[in-house]
Amino acid sequence: MKAVLLGSLCLLSALASSAWANDPTPETTYVIGYLELDDEIDKRYGEKQLFAKYLGQSLGRPYAGAEVALREVKYHGKALNVSFALEKATAKDSADLSIQLQALKQKGAKFVLTDLPAAELAPLAKSTRDQELVLLNISAPEDNLRQTDCQPHLYHLLPNYAMQTDALAQFLVARKWTKVLHLTGSSPMDEQWSQAFERSAKRFGVKITEKKTFALSNDPRERDQNNVALLTGGDQDVIFIADSHGEFARQVPYHTLKPNLVVGAEGLNASAWHWAWERHGAPQLEKRFEKKAERPMTSTDWAAWIGVKAIAEAVQIKNTTEFKTLTEYLTAPDTAMDGFKGNGVSFRAWDHQLRQPLLLHTHNWVIDRAPMKGFLHQVNNLDTLGFDERESTCKF
């Protein structure tokens, strides 16, 4: 009996030793960074801005989108015995951004989601150009980040202005509403949005009947710029408004001199995400996000979500955490990730913008999805939205 028991114990010991030999690596944690600015500095999340709920704006910090994705990718690193973790850093001011970014790197983060305004993101990306690092832009739509200020390690998950205005222009052309009054504010973001629409109008054959600058003011001496009826008295089918803050734009519908449709900052917009999208598994993702954040999902939330998903999927498919291999996968021609919007999403090799369908929506409904039918591209129809390779000025 003792001999049998001793033999059994030896067998169990041998099996345990064999199992450890086949899987000697303990579980490791792959850190994904998340960098933001304090609310006192980043006015995009100010109480007044969020309360107004302008069309297409963020409704809160997008960190919740990253958290939802983290739960979904729980088993993506199983083959490597790797788990994923988020490490968030909040900079107290612009000067503190570099310090916080280096702290994230010291904790192992080589991919960092950046929730930063363009004015802070551009110099941060320039100063870290030669580091083993990828910055994933989730909240700055400015075109200059994809053009003159592009960097090889700066990737963009949020659609830029050019993509948004291309989607709107395609929609207007498809409906044959091609005469457009162009209203714009005077802030730098308004100017970029305005320039993007002028480019899209020329690209797709939309006629801008007149361009006017509005003023957010009650001064009677500025009636020509602050009176909606006076501003909208021309002959047009549609009014496009470039208003990054939305305060003036929300006054325009039903105050126009004629019964014109309004697009851009009010009326109809083009976004990465909208809670009313009902296809491709979107309602399930929306429910998971709302359970976590207790509010609807918006474009910046979706951008944070797809950022975490993209990194984890790269680890899973390439079966490695090696930095160079993962970055090469993200921009590979055959890479396509499920963004719950139909077409597979992927990064453009020439400017690292995530190509993706855009949802054309009002406040409470998705009207259509761009690219519109009939707008074709020789390689990928999603490249009819935004800067195509031939017209891009980005030089890595």
FENCOR-V775871 format. One line per field, one symbol per residue. psi: psi as a letter, one per 40 degrees, with the letter a starting at -180 (. if undefined). burial: + if it has 9 or more other C-alpha atoms within 8 Angstrom, else -. Layout:
psi->???
burial->???
//
This chain:
psi->ddddddddddddddddddddddgehihihhhhihhiiidddgedfiddddddfiheiieiheddddddddddfdededdefhiiihhhhhhdaddeddddddddddeehehhhhgiidddddddddeedeigihhhheehehdddecdfiidehihdhiiddddddddddddddefgehhhhhiaeiddddddddddddddddefhhhdihihihgiehdefdeeehddddfeahidihhhggddedddeedheeidigiihibeichihidiideheifedddddddddddefiiiadddddddddddddddddddefiehddddddddeidehhihefeciiiihhddefhhhiiihhiadeihdihiiihehiiedhdeeehahiddehehh.
burial->-----------------------------+++++++++---+--++--++--++++-++--+++++++++--++-++---+++++++++++++--++--++--++--+++++++++++-+++-+++--+---+++++++++++-+++-+++++++++++++++++++++++++---+++++++++----+++++-+++++++-+-++++-+++++------++-++-++++++--++++++++--+++++-++--++--++++++++++++++++-+-+--++--+-+++-----+++++++++++++++++++++-+++----++--+++---+--++-++-+++++--++++++++++++---+--++++--+-+---++++++++---+-+--
//
